[in-house]
Amino acid sequence: MSDDAETKAWREWHEHRTATVSAPYGPLALTGTFWIADYPEGRLPAVPGHWRAHDGGVLLRAGAEDGVELDGRPLIGEAALAADEGRPAQSRLAAGEVRLVVIRREGQWAVRVYDPAAPARRAFAGIEATPYDPALALPGHFRPYPERRTVQVGNADGHARGLGLGGELTFAREGVRHTLQVAVDEGDGSLWAVFADATSGTSSYRFRFLHPGTPAPGGSITVDLNRAQLPPCAFADHFICPFPPPGNTLPFEVAAGERRLKGALAAGN
C-alpha cells in the first residue's frame, strides 16, 4: 500500500474512532460503574431496581415505578441476568434513554450506566492525534508463550487485577529491538498491548493501547504505532483499564497516534 493510501486509511481510522467514542452510548457516555457487592441492600446509586448477585449471575427485581425495560418490554418482577457481551447501545436493559450493562470481572458483578446526556459527551472537543508517519509502521514478530500467563497489574480504579498475556511482540526501531507483552484474543488470535512510552503523562495520556491485528502463520506482523489509541478510561473515570504490565514501557517517544483529549477534557491526561 502506498504512503498516500496508508495516510488515507489512517485518517479514516481516526475519523471512525472519533465517531465511535462520541456516539450516544460510546465511552464518553459512561456515568458510573457500580459493583453489586458494595451495595448489599441491593440499591445502586442512580440505578433503578433492586440488584443482587446470585448463582453465577445477577437478579434484578423491578416494579412499574422503576421504568426498567428488558429486551424492549417493561420489567415488572424479577429477571436473571448474565454478563452483557454486546455493545452498550444494544444492551438488553434500558431506563428511558439510559442503558444499563451488566459486567463481570474476576468473579465480581457490576452495572454500568450509559447516558447520552453525560457531561463528558457534551464537552467533547475531539482527540488530539499525530498525523500518519510511515516510518512508524514497523515490521514485527509475535512469539506465543508455551502457556498463557496472568500478571497482576494496577487498574485505573485503584485496584489490582489479573491481566492475561499470551506472548511477546518484538520489533526494531532505529536498529534497537523492543518487546511488548501482549494479550491474545481467543476468538481470532488478534493481539492487544497496553504500553507506556517517553511521552506518557506529558504530551500523551499516561498509557495507551495498541491493536496490531492477527499475526501471519509464521508470526510476522506490522507494529503500526500510528494506531496507538487512548484507553476507555481516558474518556470516562468509571472504566477499569489495566495499566501496562512490567516491561511494557518503551524507552523512546511514541509521538504518534492518539495522544490525549482536546480542550478542557485534556486536563490531567
Secondary structure as GFF3:
##gff-version 3
##sequence-region A 1 269
A	DSSP	alpha_helix	3	21	.	.	.	ID=ss1
A	DSSP	three_ten_helix	27	29	.	.	.	ID=ss2
A	DSSP	beta_strand	30	35	.	.	.	ID=ss3
A	DSSP	three_ten_helix	36	38	.	.	.	ID=ss4
A	DSSP	beta_strand	50	54	.	.	.	ID=ss5
A	DSSP	beta_strand	57	62	.	.	.	ID=ss6
A	DSSP	three_ten_helix	64	66	.	.	.	ID=ss7
A	DSSP	beta_strand	69	70	.	.	.	ID=ss8
A	DSSP	beta_strand	73	74	.	.	.	ID=ss9
A	DSSP	beta_strand	77	81	.	.	.	ID=ss10
A	DSSP	three_ten_helix	88	90	.	.	.	ID=ss11
A	DSSP	beta_strand	93	95	.	.	.	ID=ss12
A	DSSP	beta_strand	98	105	.	.	.	ID=ss13
A	DSSP	beta_strand	108	114	.	.	.	ID=ss14
A	DSSP	alpha_helix	119	123	.	.	.	ID=ss15
A	DSSP	beta_strand	127	130	.	.	.	ID=ss16
A	DSSP	three_ten_helix	134	136	.	.	.	ID=ss17
A	DSSP	beta_strand	137	154	.	.	.	ID=ss18
A	DSSP	beta_strand	160	173	.	.	.	ID=ss19
A	DSSP	beta_strand	176	184	.	.	.	ID=ss20
A	DSSP	beta_strand	191	195	.	.	.	ID=ss21
A	DSSP	beta_strand	208	213	.	.	.	ID=ss22
A	DSSP	beta_strand	220	224	.	.	.	ID=ss23
A	DSSP	three_ten_helix	225	227	.	.	.	ID=ss24
A	DSSP	three_ten_helix	232	234	.	.	.	ID=ss25
A	DSSP	beta_strand	257	261	.	.	.	ID=ss26
A	DSSP	three_ten_helix	263	266	.	.	.	ID=ss27
###
